[in-house]
Amino acid sequence: MKEEAPKHDKSIFEISYAKAKKITTAWDKQGHFIKGYLVDAQELRDMVDQEGVSYVRMYFGWDDQMEEGRQQRMIMVPTDKYGSDLIPEGAKTENSEEESNIFDFTMPCPPTCSPTPGL
């Protein structure tokens, strides 16, 4: 018997599989190599469970040190209820060793795409 996928409480932002498939197929047709990002759920929970976090902003980045086709990166920053990035002022210098509250724990797909049919 096939196990059902886990489901969270209903969200106003949930879209149908058909809509998601249409949107992701349109993305693929534009020739993009990266299809998506796999995100560590516990790291994400830890980030959003910080005091004062209401949202997560995702920034696209480019890393020339990565292999060809995988230079695109996804950087995440928790934000407050006004959408302001929660980055300590002391971390906003090039040579700062202070904790930044900026995270890079995503993994691009490919190679981390679902082994079963998905989007």
Salt bridges, closest charged atoms under 4 A:
GLU14 OE2 - LYS7 NZ 2.95
GLU14 OE1 - LYS10 NZ 3.23
ASP28 OD2 - LYS35 NZ 3.32
ASP63 OD2 - ARG73 NH1 2.51
GLU67 OE2 - ARG70 NH1 2.76
ASP85 OD1 - ARG57 NH1 2.53
GLU89 OE2 - LYS92 NZ 3.06
ASP104 OD2 - ARG73 NH2 2.39
